Amino acid sequence: MTRLALIGYGNVARALARLLRAQHGRYPFRITGIQTARHGTAVSSRGLDLEPDFGPAAASIEDFLEAAQANVAVELTTLNPATGEPAISHIKAAIAHGMHVVTANKGPIAHAYADLRDLAMRRGVKLRFESAVMDGAPVFNLVRHNLPGVRVLGFTGALNSTSKLVIEAMERGGSFEEGLAAARKLGIAEADSTFDVEGWDSAAKTAALANVLLDARTTPQAVSTRGITRLTTERVQELARAGKTVRLISRARRGSSGLTLRVRAEVLDRNDVLASVQGTSNILLLHTDLMGTIGTVSVSPAVEQTAYGVFADLVDVVGR
Ligand SMILES: NC(=O)c1ccc[n+]([C@@H]2O[C@H](COP(=O)([O-])OP(=O)(O)OC[C@H]3O[C@@H](n4cnc5c(N)ncnc54)[C@H](OP(=O)(O)O)[C@@H]3O)[C@@H](O)[C@H]2O)c1
């Protein structure tokens, strides 16, 4: 029986708890602790219900981890794009406690991946984060498990759903604001949607991918970033009449002058593979030495797919 300590119990963690319950016959995970920001702490060695009774908050993350007596910490707290905290500290505390760590939070991977990877390696525990960039569609596990001997040389991706919905609304003649409202209605825009349209969500994803796949040791702030805020409905419609569209594209390239990381609103032919995904779907192309360019696409991912990515990491960590 693998015992889990959940840090954060919001949309993703609750979807994970439902998935774990549904899969319990095949995968006997047990949630023995849940720590939240405002709802307090719940701990039970026998396993917690989907809607547990929360008591007073543990005094510190260390106290919580000690009380939960778990093998794996699952970090699912709110993203802090500027620093990656407090998730970085949560992960460090769990590693220090000798626990494996699974997270869907891209903050720690975008800001502190090399540090966390080295800490985990020295402590002999695993760190997994499949859902951090593509909502559960395999990227990191694809490279880890399916591309032995391959070096990733760079990547190109359309990784931000909100910007896509804004551009699609403008193509239909709507305004920038109407596109944002549609994204908010679907619940996919960040709480502060400037984070999406100014490119910071894409920059964080770019930094996370580059840190893991290209050993970049970078941060979102170091990614050259421009968003879609200067686009107008007139310009987008003019491009559409010429058979073109716009996507917020993340690019990483290793050249003679080192690694270039950038996020830009790029004009693409309608039939460009990067323009082929619509709405909330995302696409990532990996450029490799031995396998050329291959891609992964997430079609209309929902929170259940993000939860699946966390579940896949849990199964990977416990070695089944
Ligand atoms: N939603 C998605 O589809 C999706 C997709 C990919 C990745 N992610 C990532 O997954 C993570 C979780 O997303 P979500 O949508 O589940 O977020 P959410 O619904 O906002 O839930 C966040 C949870 O974190 C808790 N929390 C915040 N600060 C904390 C702290 N310092 N200590 C302990 N708990 C804390 C909150 O506690 P309270 O309940 O008490 O407020 C809440 O339970 C985020 O990093 C997000 O970027 C989400």
The ligand as a Gaussian input file, in Angstrom:
#p B3LYP/6-31G(d) Opt

LIG

0 1
 N       -6.393000      22.971000     -13.267000
 C       -5.721000      22.360000     -14.239000
 O       -6.315000      21.818000     -15.160000
 C       -4.208000      22.297000     -14.187000
 C       -3.511000      21.801000     -15.295000
 C       -2.116000      21.664000     -15.225000
 C       -1.449000      22.045000     -14.076000
 N       -2.159000      22.571000     -13.016000
 C       -1.428000      22.970000     -11.810000
 O       -1.848000      22.167000     -10.720000
 C       -1.791000      22.919000      -9.503000
 C       -3.155000      22.853000      -8.809000
 O       -4.131000      23.433000      -9.663000
 P       -5.664000      23.512000      -9.216000
 O       -6.426000      23.924000     -10.417000
 O       -6.054000      22.281000      -8.477000
 O       -5.594000      24.733000      -8.169000
 P       -6.713000      25.210000      -7.153000
 O       -8.039000      24.597000      -7.464000
 O       -6.602000      26.693000      -7.052000
 O       -6.243000      24.562000      -5.735000
 C       -5.055000      24.965000      -5.108000
 C       -4.990000      24.285000      -3.754000
 O       -3.732000      24.634000      -3.160000
 C       -3.970000      24.967000      -1.787000
 N       -2.883000      25.828000      -1.337000
 C       -2.515000      27.051000      -1.796000
 N       -1.434000      27.495000      -1.144000
 C       -1.109000      26.523000      -0.254000
 C       -0.110000      26.407000       0.731000
 N        0.805000      27.342000       0.921000
 N       -0.080000      25.254000       1.474000
 C       -0.989000      24.280000       1.300000
 N       -1.967000      24.342000       0.374000
 C       -2.023000      25.455000      -0.378000
 C       -5.335000      25.611000      -1.770000
 O       -5.848000      25.565000      -0.455000
 P       -7.341000      26.109000      -0.096000
 O       -8.280000      25.090000      -0.682000
 O       -7.403000      26.107000       1.381000
 O       -7.444000      27.451000      -0.742000
 C       -6.083000      24.710000      -2.761000
 O       -6.572000      23.565000      -2.088000
 C       -1.382000      24.348000      -9.891000
 O       -0.009000      24.510000      -9.670000
 C       -1.709000      24.414000     -11.376000
 O       -0.885000      25.337000     -12.068000
 C       -3.514000      22.703000     -13.048000

